[in-house]
Amino acid sequence: MNGVLYAASANEFQAVDVSSGTLLWRTPLDAELVAAPALQGDVIFVLAKPNQLLALNRSKGSEAWRHMIEMPIASATIVANATGVFVSSGSRLSRYAESDGHLEWQRELAGVLSRPTAAGDRVFVGSTDNNFYALEASTGRLAYRSRAGGDVVGSAANADFVYVASLDNLLRALRRGSGNQVWKRNLTTRTIAPPSTFGGIVLVTGNDPTLTTFDATSGMPIATFSVAADLQGVPLVDSTLEPFRVAIVVITRDARAIGLRPSGMMFREPPLAPIQTLPGRPLSREPFSIPNSQPPTSNSQTTK
């Protein structure tokens, strides 16, 4: 993000310049991380054993604050946006304050919850009870619930829609505010991770392994890319698409990193080819005609 790669190991966090590989900072941690960190503004939020929520300064890596939380975090996931820090663990979804980590609300739902998605005034979470829940980000009140045909793997959202992937091999697009379904598409493979959305595109990963993209507004399929080996983790997506630049990076289980560029932005020149048809249109020949002759004009005068 912004030319910096943030990497976490079990007991360490570091920031690396993506263009040069230069180590910007390294922060040893006195506790083992249990989930992928979340970035918001100038802060990196980290879950660590035992039941700790930490905030690190993004520019220096120094610890801003640390807060003990009540919920068990052995299988927790975390996301953050301008409204707060959201943690799901088991059947519980909680919101913590971005400023100091104190608990603001907690909601118990059915089943085992997926990784939450925070967008605007909503926070979304799927469950193994085949339901997709939308909660008000400020209060935790249930805004709506949408039924799926299988366990909900996860979701992604933008300003207008939320995209839901479930184990019934369907990708659904719902209105973010109301939950009304706009479109749904069959997936050729069972999805293994929450979808991603960027630049008017929705990306879904499967267990074949494949990457499939759809138009975010209409749901029309765009392209499918098959990877040579099983994927490891969730693809890294650059939400700002630029010509000739890698937009998606996937890691495979045989220790390969594969970068994908959006082919529609490559601006390839068409190959040279001989002209088969001359441009323009043929014109009919006008008939030949002799101009009308005019009698000669005399300037002389007759003298009597």
KEVEX-105391 format. One record per residue (C-alpha): residue in three letters; x, y, z. Coordinates in steps of 0.25 Angstrom, whole numbers. Each point is the difference from the previous one (the first is absolute). Layout:
N
{torlo ala; {X; Y; Z}}
...
//
This chain:
304
{torlo met; {0; 0; 0}}
{torlo asn; {6; 14; -4}}
{torlo gly; {12; -7; -5}}
{torlo val; {2; -8; 13}}
{torlo leu; {-1; -15; 3}}
{torlo tyr; {-4; -4; 14}}
{torlo ala; {3; -14; 4}}
{torlo ala; {-3; -7; 13}}
{torlo ser; {7; -13; 6}}
{torlo ala; {-4; -7; 13}}
{torlo asn; {8; 10; 9}}
{torlo glu; {4; 11; -9}}
{torlo phe; {-6; 11; -9}}
{torlo gln; {8; 8; -11}}
{torlo ala; {-2; 10; -11}}
{torlo val; {8; -1; -13}}
{torlo asp; {1; 9; -12}}
{torlo val; {-6; -7; -12}}
{torlo ser; {9; 7; -10}}
{torlo ser; {13; -3; 6}}
{torlo gly; {-2; -10; 11}}
{torlo thr; {6; 9; 10}}
{torlo leu; {-5; -4; 14}}
{torlo leu; {-7; 13; 6}}
{torlo trp; {-2; -5; 14}}
{torlo arg; {-1; -13; 8}}
{torlo thr; {-8; -2; 13}}
{torlo pro; {2; -12; 9}}
{torlo leu; {-13; -5; 6}}
{torlo asp; {-1; -6; 14}}
{torlo ala; {-12; -9; -4}}
{torlo glu; {-3; -9; -12}}
{torlo leu; {-10; 6; -10}}
{torlo val; {-13; -7; -3}}
{torlo ala; {-6; 7; -12}}
{torlo ala; {4; 8; -12}}
{torlo pro; {2; 15; 4}}
{torlo ala; {-10; 11; -4}}
{torlo leu; {5; 14; -5}}
{torlo gln; {-8; 12; 2}}
{torlo gly; {6; 14; -2}}
{torlo asp; {13; 1; 8}}
{torlo val; {-2; -12; 8}}
{torlo ile; {2; -15; -1}}
{torlo phe; {-9; -8; 9}}
{torlo val; {5; -14; 5}}
{torlo leu; {-6; -11; 7}}
{torlo ala; {9; -8; 9}}
{torlo lys; {0; -11; 11}}
{torlo pro; {-5; 0; 10}}
{torlo asn; {-13; 9; -4}}
{torlo gln; {8; 13; -3}}
{torlo leu; {-4; 10; -10}}
{torlo leu; {12; 9; -4}}
{torlo ala; {2; 13; -8}}
{torlo leu; {13; 3; -7}}
{torlo asn; {4; 13; -6}}
{torlo arg; {1; -2; -15}}
{torlo ser; {11; 9; -3}}
{torlo lys; {10; -5; 11}}
{torlo gly; {-6; -13; 6}}
{torlo ser; {0; 5; 14}}
{torlo glu; {-12; -5; 9}}
{torlo ala; {-11; 10; 2}}
{torlo trp; {-8; -7; 9}}
{torlo arg; {-4; -14; 5}}
{torlo his; {-13; -5; 5}}
{torlo met; {-4; -14; 6}}
{torlo ile; {-13; -5; -6}}
{torlo glu; {-10; -10; 7}}
{torlo met; {-3; -8; -12}}
{torlo pro; {9; -12; -4}}
{torlo ile; {8; 3; -12}}
{torlo ala; {5; -14; -4}}
{torlo ser; {-7; 0; -14}}
{torlo ala; {-3; 15; 0}}
{torlo thr; {0; 9; -12}}
{torlo ile; {1; 16; 0}}
{torlo val; {-3; 11; -10}}
{torlo ala; {0; 15; 2}}
{torlo asn; {-6; 13; -6}}
{torlo ala; {-3; 14; 4}}
{torlo thr; {-11; -4; 9}}
{torlo gly; {8; -10; 9}}
{torlo val; {7; -14; 1}}
{torlo phe; {-8; -12; -2}}
{torlo val; {3; -14; 5}}
{torlo ser; {-7; -13; -2}}
{torlo ser; {3; -12; 8}}
{torlo gly; {-9; -12; 1}}
{torlo ser; {-14; 5; -1}}
{torlo arg; {3; 14; 6}}
{torlo leu; {2; 13; -7}}
{torlo ser; {6; 12; 7}}
{torlo arg; {4; 14; -3}}
{torlo tyr; {11; 7; 7}}
{torlo ala; {4; 14; 1}}
{torlo glu; {11; 5; -10}}
{torlo ser; {6; 10; 10}}
{torlo asp; {3; -10; 12}}
{torlo gly; {-7; -13; -3}}
{torlo his; {-11; 0; 10}}
{torlo leu; {-12; -9; -3}}
{torlo glu; {-12; 8; -6}}
{torlo trp; {-10; -11; -3}}
{torlo gln; {0; -15; -1}}
{torlo arg; {-10; -9; -8}}
{torlo glu; {-3; -15; 1}}
{torlo leu; {-4; -6; -12}}
{torlo ala; {-3; -15; -5}}
{torlo gly; {10; -9; -5}}
{torlo val; {15; 3; -2}}
{torlo leu; {3; 13; -6}}
{torlo ser; {8; 3; -12}}
{torlo arg; {10; 12; -2}}
{torlo pro; {-8; 13; 1}}
{torlo thr; {-1; 11; -10}}
{torlo ala; {-2; 15; 4}}
{torlo ala; {-5; 10; -10}}
{torlo gly; {-6; 13; 3}}
{torlo asp; {-11; -1; 11}}
{torlo arg; {-1; -15; -1}}
{torlo val; {9; -12; 4}}
{torlo phe; {-3; -13; -6}}
{torlo val; {3; -14; 4}}
{torlo gly; {-4; -14; -5}}
{torlo ser; {-2; -13; 8}}
{torlo thr; {-1; -15; -1}}
{torlo asp; {-15; 1; 3}}
{torlo asn; {-1; 4; -15}}
{torlo asn; {-4; 14; 4}}
{torlo phe; {7; 13; -4}}
{torlo tyr; {-2; 11; 10}}
{torlo ala; {1; 15; -1}}
{torlo leu; {1; 9; 12}}
{torlo glu; {1; 14; 3}}
{torlo ala; {14; 4; 2}}
{torlo ser; {-3; 10; 11}}
{torlo thr; {-9; -8; 9}}
{torlo gly; {1; -15; -4}}
{torlo arg; {-15; 0; -3}}
{torlo leu; {-4; -10; -11}}
{torlo ala; {-4; 7; -13}}
{torlo tyr; {-4; -12; -8}}
{torlo arg; {3; -15; -2}}
{torlo ser; {2; -7; -13}}
{torlo arg; {-2; -15; -2}}
{torlo ala; {10; -8; -8}}
{torlo gly; {0; -14; -5}}
{torlo gly; {13; -4; 8}}
{torlo asp; {10; 5; 10}}
{torlo val; {4; 14; -3}}
{torlo val; {15; 1; -3}}
{torlo gly; {1; 15; 0}}
{torlo ser; {-3; 13; -7}}
{torlo ala; {5; 13; -6}}
{torlo ala; {-7; 13; -1}}
{torlo asn; {1; 14; -7}}
{torlo ala; {-9; 12; 1}}
{torlo asp; {-12; -6; -7}}
{torlo phe; {1; -15; 1}}
{torlo val; {5; -12; 9}}
{torlo tyr; {4; -13; -7}}
{torlo val; {-2; -13; 8}}
{torlo ala; {7; -13; -3}}
{torlo ser; {-6; -13; 6}}
{torlo leu; {2; -15; -1}}
{torlo asp; {-12; -2; -9}}
{torlo asn; {10; 5; -11}}
{torlo leu; {-7; 13; -2}}
{torlo leu; {4; 14; 0}}
{torlo arg; {-11; 10; 4}}
{torlo ala; {0; 16; -2}}
{torlo leu; {-9; 6; 11}}
{torlo arg; {-3; 15; 1}}
{torlo arg; {9; 5; 12}}
{torlo gly; {-11; 8; 7}}
{torlo ser; {-12; -9; -2}}
{torlo gly; {5; -14; -3}}
{torlo asn; {-9; -2; -12}}
{torlo gln; {7; -9; -10}}
{torlo val; {4; 6; -13}}
{torlo trp; {6; -12; -7}}
{torlo lys; {6; -14; 3}}
{torlo arg; {10; -8; -8}}
{torlo asn; {4; -15; 0}}
{torlo leu; {14; -3; 3}}
{torlo thr; {7; -11; -7}}
{torlo thr; {8; -4; 13}}
{torlo arg; {-2; 1; 15}}
{torlo thr; {5; 13; 5}}
{torlo ile; {11; -1; 11}}
{torlo ala; {1; 15; 4}}
{torlo pro; {-8; 12; 1}}
{torlo pro; {-1; 8; -13}}
{torlo ser; {7; 13; -3}}
{torlo thr; {-5; 12; -8}}
{torlo phe; {8; 11; -7}}
{torlo gly; {-2; 9; -12}}
{torlo gly; {-14; -5; -4}}
{torlo ile; {5; -15; 1}}
{torlo val; {-4; -11; 10}}
{torlo leu; {11; -11; 2}}
{torlo val; {-3; -14; 5}}
{torlo thr; {10; -11; 3}}
{torlo gly; {-3; -15; -1}}
{torlo asn; {6; -13; 4}}
{torlo asp; {3; -5; -14}}
{torlo pro; {8; 10; 2}}
{torlo thr; {-6; 11; -9}}
{torlo leu; {-2; 15; 1}}
{torlo thr; {-13; 5; -7}}
{torlo thr; {-4; 14; -2}}
{torlo phe; {-14; 6; -2}}
{torlo asp; {-5; 14; -3}}
{torlo ala; {-4; 6; 13}}
{torlo thr; {-12; 7; -5}}
{torlo ser; {-6; -10; -9}}
{torlo gly; {6; -13; 4}}
{torlo met; {4; -4; -14}}
{torlo pro; {13; -9; 0}}
{torlo ile; {13; 7; -4}}
{torlo ala; {11; -10; 0}}
{torlo thr; {5; -13; 7}}
{torlo phe; {15; -3; 3}}
{torlo ser; {5; -13; 4}}
{torlo val; {11; -1; 10}}
{torlo ala; {10; -12; -2}}
{torlo ala; {0; -3; 15}}
{torlo asp; {-10; 1; 12}}
{torlo leu; {-1; 14; 6}}
{torlo gln; {6; 4; 13}}
{torlo gly; {-9; 11; 7}}
{torlo val; {-7; 11; -6}}
{torlo pro; {5; 7; -13}}
{torlo leu; {6; 14; 2}}
{torlo val; {-8; 10; -8}}
{torlo asp; {4; 14; -3}}
{torlo ser; {-13; 8; -1}}
{torlo thr; {6; 11; -9}}
{torlo leu; {1; -6; -14}}
{torlo glu; {11; 6; -9}}
{torlo pro; {4; -4; -14}}
{torlo phe; {12; -10; 0}}
{torlo arg; {0; -1; 15}}
{torlo val; {-2; -13; 8}}
{torlo ala; {-14; 0; 6}}
{torlo ile; {-1; -14; 7}}
{torlo val; {11; -8; 6}}
{torlo val; {-3; -15; 5}}
{torlo ile; {9; -9; 8}}
{torlo thr; {-1; -15; -3}}
{torlo arg; {3; -11; 9}}
{torlo asp; {12; -4; -8}}
{torlo ala; {7; 13; 5}}
{torlo arg; {-3; 8; -13}}
{torlo ala; {-4; 15; -1}}
{torlo ile; {-8; 3; -13}}
{torlo gly; {-4; 14; -4}}
{torlo leu; {-11; 3; -9}}
{torlo arg; {-3; 13; -9}}
{torlo pro; {-13; 4; -5}}
{torlo ser; {1; -3; -15}}
{torlo gly; {-11; 10; -3}}
{torlo met; {9; 11; 4}}
{torlo met; {13; -5; -8}}
{torlo phe; {-3; 9; -12}}
{torlo arg; {6; -10; -10}}
{torlo glu; {1; 6; -14}}
{torlo pro; {-6; -9; -11}}
{torlo pro; {10; -7; -9}}
{torlo leu; {3; 6; -14}}
{torlo ala; {-8; -6; -11}}
{torlo pro; {-1; 3; -15}}
{torlo ile; {-11; 9; -5}}
{torlo gln; {-11; -9; -6}}
{torlo thr; {-10; 11; -4}}
{torlo leu; {4; 14; -3}}
{torlo pro; {-7; 11; 9}}
{torlo gly; {-11; 9; -5}}
{torlo arg; {-10; -3; -11}}
{torlo pro; {1; -1; -15}}
{torlo leu; {-6; 12; -8}}
{torlo ser; {-7; -1; -13}}
{torlo arg; {6; 6; -12}}
{torlo glu; {-7; 12; -5}}
{torlo pro; {-4; 0; -15}}
{torlo phe; {10; 8; -10}}
{torlo ser; {-7; 12; -6}}
{torlo ile; {5; 12; -9}}
{torlo pro; {-2; 14; 7}}
{torlo asn; {-9; 9; -8}}
{torlo ser; {7; 9; -10}}
{torlo gln; {-2; 15; 2}}
{torlo pro; {0; 9; -13}}
{torlo pro; {12; 8; -1}}
{torlo thr; {-1; 15; 5}}
{torlo ser; {6; 11; -9}}
{torlo asn; {5; 13; 5}}
{torlo ser; {1; 6; -14}}
{torlo gln; {-10; 11; -4}}
{torlo thr; {-6; 2; -15}}
{torlo thr; {4; 13; -7}}
{torlo lys; {-9; 6; -10}}
//
